């Protein structure tokens, strides 16, 4: 089933180049996306996706790691219980709800504090960071819990403090699984569509600063599919974006596989 899906997307994605004679270099290197003028440059979209994803992971990871350390290594059980419940609750919230939260709270706040419309790359980054935080936190908790308790007991018996044990023993042993948590969070952020499309501004521009509107591969896919005619050049271009997104997702999966394999 998965192979058939990959082959289908590949077939549809290549039609832009084989049937419509759009060059691969103009698709990957062009900065303008205007289907009416047969301009299908995906570089601005790709850069928008990479920038939003990188900044979201950079923002979410310290909070995810700190929360995971608190849950795994410290003892206030009541606080840990409510914290874990909150994380599990965040996992179950639909993406469109995050998008509405972004429109109702984050966009107006950015407009008030920083000016502009508020619909911007920064709004997309904040929404993505909130969305990937539960996944990264859960995987980081799993990473810490995978370290046998015997290591902690021996370290404490030798006189090491809790922070020394964490820094010298736990973090190095959990490092590979923490990297997997980062990769999963990155893959999730890169593939997110609805919530980002609602707050990022959807302007196919190379983002100059955090408050400029931008677009991502997924945001253009979600907005464009309803406006294009099946079999048209514009529709084929969207399938090419889907193929590009699929290739990048497969690369993320390969990176996770190689990291897991290296660990064992």
C-alpha positions in Angstrom: 0.0 0.0 0.0 2.8 2.4 0.9 4.7 1.6 -2.2 1.7 2.2 -4.4 1.1 5.5 -2.7 4.7 6.6 -3.3 4.6 5.5 -6.9 1.3 7.4 -7.5 2.6 10.6 -6.0 5.9 10.2 -8.0 3.9 9.7 -11.2 1.7 12.7 -10.6 4.6 14.8 -9.4 6.8 14.2 -12.5 4.0 15.2 -15.0 5.0 18.9 -14.5 8.4 18.2 -16.0 7.5 15.4 -18.5 4.2 16.7 -19.8 4.2 20.4 -19.2 7.9 20.9 -20.0 8.7 22.9 -16.8 12.4 22.5 -16.1 13.5 21.1 -12.8 16.0 23.9 -12.3 13.3 26.6 -12.6 11.1 24.6 -10.2 13.8 24.2 -7.5 15.6 27.5 -8.2 12.8 29.9 -9.0 11.4 32.3 -6.4 8.1 33.2 -8.1 5.0 31.1 -7.7 2.3 32.3 -10.1 0.3 29.6 -11.9 -1.5 32.1 -14.2 1.9 33.0 -15.7 3.3 29.5 -15.6 5.8 30.5 -12.9 6.4 27.6 -10.6 9.4 28.4 -8.5 9.4 26.5 -5.3 12.5 27.8 -3.6 10.7 30.5 -1.6 8.2 27.8 -0.4 11.0 25.4 0.5 13.0 28.2 2.3 9.8 29.2 4.2 9.3 25.6 5.3 12.9 25.1 6.3 13.0 28.4 8.2 9.7 27.9 10.0 10.6 24.3 10.9 14.1 25.1 12.2 13.0 28.1 14.3 10.0 26.1 15.7 12.3 23.2 16.8 14.8 25.7 18.2 12.0 27.3 20.2 10.3 24.1 21.4 13.3 21.9 22.2 14.5 23.7 25.4 11.0 23.6 26.8 10.5 19.9 25.8 13.9 18.9 27.3 13.3 20.9 30.5 9.8 19.4 31.0 11.1 15.9 30.3 13.9 16.3 32.9 11.4 17.5 35.5 9.0 14.6 34.8 11.7 11.9 34.7 14.2 13.0 37.3 12.4 14.9 40.0 9.9 13.7 42.6 6.9 16.0 43.1 4.4 13.3 41.9 1.3 15.5 42.0 2.8 18.2 39.8 4.2 15.6 37.5 0.8 14.0 37.2 -0.9 17.2 36.1 2.0 18.1 33.8 1.8 14.8 32.0 -2.0 15.1 31.7 -1.5 18.6 30.1 1.0 17.2 27.6 -1.3 14.3 26.6 -4.2 16.8 26.2 -2.1 19.0 23.9 -1.4 15.9 21.7 -5.1 15.3 21.1 -6.0 18.9 20.0 -6.8 19.0 16.3 -4.5 21.2 14.1 -7.3 23.5 13.1 -7.9 24.4 16.7 -4.3 25.5 17.0 -4.9 27.6 13.9 -7.9 29.3 15.5 -5.9 29.9 18.6 -3.2 31.5 16.5 -5.7 33.8 14.8 -7.5 34.7 18.0 -4.5 35.2 20.3 -1.0 35.0 18.7 -1.7 37.1 15.6 -3.4 40.0 17.5 -0.6 39.9 20.1 2.1 40.1 17.5 0.2 42.9 15.8 0.0 44.8 19.0 3.6 44.3 20.1 5.5 44.4 16.8 3.2 46.1 14.3 2.1 44.9 10.9 -0.8 42.5 10.3 0.4 39.9 12.7 0.1 37.2 10.0 3.8 36.3 9.7 6.5 33.8 9.7 6.8 34.4 13.5 3.2 33.5 14.0 3.7 30.2 12.1 6.9 29.5 14.1 5.1 29.9 17.5 2.1 27.8 16.4 4.5 25.0 15.1 6.5 25.1 18.3 3.4 24.7 20.4 2.2 21.8 18.2 5.5 19.8 18.3 6.2 20.5 22.0 4.1 17.5 23.3 5.7 15.0 20.8 9.2 16.1 21.6 8.5 16.1 25.4 7.0 12.6 25.3 9.9 11.2 23.3 12.5 13.0 25.6 10.7 11.4 28.7 11.0 8.0 27.0 14.7 8.7 26.4 15.4 9.4 30.0 13.3 6.5 31.2 15.3 4.2 28.9 18.4 4.8 31.1 18.5 2.0 33.7 18.0 3.2 37.3 21.2 1.4 38.3 23.3 4.1 36.7 21.6 6.7 38.9 22.0 4.6 42.0 25.7 4.0 41.4 26.3 7.7 40.6 24.5 8.8 43.8 26.4 6.2 45.8 29.6 7.7 44.6 28.6 11.1 46.0 27.4 12.8 42.7 24.5 15.3 43.0 21.3 14.9 41.0 22.5 17.6 38.5 25.9 16.0 38.2 24.3 12.6 37.5 22.0 14.2 35.0 24.8 16.0 33.2 27.5 13.3 33.2 25.4 10.1 33.1 21.8 10.5 32.0 22.1 13.0 29.2 25.0 11.2 27.4 23.2 7.9 27.6 19.9 9.3 26.4 21.5 11.4 23.7 20.7 9.3 20.7 17.0 9.1 21.7 16.9 12.8 22.3 18.2 13.2 18.7 15.3 11.0 17.5 12.9 13.3 19.4 14.3 16.3 17.6 14.0 14.5 14.2 10.4 13.5 14.9 9.6 17.1 16.0 11.3 18.4 12.9 9.3 16.0 10.6 6.0 16.9 12.3 6.7 20.6 11.9 7.8 20.3 8.3 4.6 18.4 7.3 2.1 20.5 9.3 -0.3 22.4 7.0 -3.6 23.7 8.3 -2.6 25.6 11.4 0.4 27.2 9.6 -1.6 28.1 6.6 -4.1 30.0 8.9 -1.5 32.3 10.5 1.6 32.6 8.2 0.2 35.1 5.7 0.5 32.8 2.6 2.7 35.3 0.6 5.1 33.5 -1.7 8.1 35.6 -0.7 11.5 34.8 0.6 11.1 35.9 4.3 13.3 38.9 5.1 12.5 39.0 8.8 10.3 37.2 11.3 7.3 39.6 10.9 7.1 39.3 7.1 4.4 37.1 5.7 5.6 33.8 4.1 4.4 30.6 2.7 5.4 26.9 3.0 5.1 23.9 0.8 2.2 22.6 2.8 0.4 26.0 3.0 0.4 26.4 -0.8 -0.7 22.8 -1.2 -3.8 23.3 1.1 -4.8 26.6 -0.5 -4.1 25.6 -4.1 -5.8 22.2 -4.4 -9.2 23.7 -4.2 -8.5 26.3 -6.9 -6.8 24.2 -9.5 -8.4 22.1 -12.3 -7.4 18.4 -12.3 -4.8 17.8 -15.0 -3.9 21.4 -15.5 -0.4 22.8 -15.2 -1.2 24.4 -11.9 -2.6 21.1 -10.5 0.5 19.2 -11.7 2.7 21.8 -10.0 1.0 21.1 -6.7 1.6 17.4 -7.2 5.3 18.3 -7.7 5.2 20.1 -4.4 3.7 17.0 -2.8 6.4 14.9 -4.3 9.1 17.2 -2.9 7.4 17.1 0.5 7.3 13.3 0.3 11.0 13.1 -0.5 11.9 15.3 2.4 9.7 13.2 4.7 11.4 10.0 3.6 14.8 11.6 4.3 13.6 12.4 7.8 12.5 8.8 8.3 15.8 7.6 7.0 17.6 9.8 9.5 15.5 8.4 12.3 16.2 4.9 11.1 20.0 5.5 10.9 20.0 7.1 14.4 18.1 4.2 15.9 20.3 1.7 14.2 23.5 3.5 15.4 22.1 3.4 19.0 21.7 -0.4 18.9 
